[in-house]
Amino acid sequence: MTTIPNQILVAPRRSGRVSKLPDRYTEETQIVTGDDGKEDPLTFKATMDDFDKEKWQAAMKLEIESMYSNLVWQLIDLPEGIKPIGCKWIFKRRS
C-alpha cells in the first residue's frame, strides 16, 4: 500500500494592478433620434384637439371593434360597493 504525501495548498498569485476598461469611442459619442416635431398627445382631450383628430378617431374605433370581436370583456351588472377598474387611452404615433 502506498501513501500519498501531504499536499500543501498554495493560493494562486494575483496581480496587484488595477485593470480598467478601454475608453473606446467615448469622446466622439453622438446620439441621433428621429423627431418630426410632433409630440404624442397625453390625454383624450389633447387628441381631439390634435391636427390628426380624424386618424386618432379611426384608430380608436378600430381598437374598440377589435376588442369586441375578440371578446376581450363581458358586460355585467356591478355589485354594490365595488368600483370598476379604470382605463386610459395611450396615444403613440408610429414612425
RARAKA-V576470 format. One record per run of one state. SS is the DSSP state (hx for helix, st for strand, lp for the rest). FROM is the first residue (numbers start at 1). LEN is the number of residues. If there is no record, write none. Layout:
BEGIN
SS:FROM:LEN, SS:FROM:LEN
END
This chain:
BEGIN
lp:1:43, hx:44:5, lp:49:4, hx:53:17, lp:70:26
END
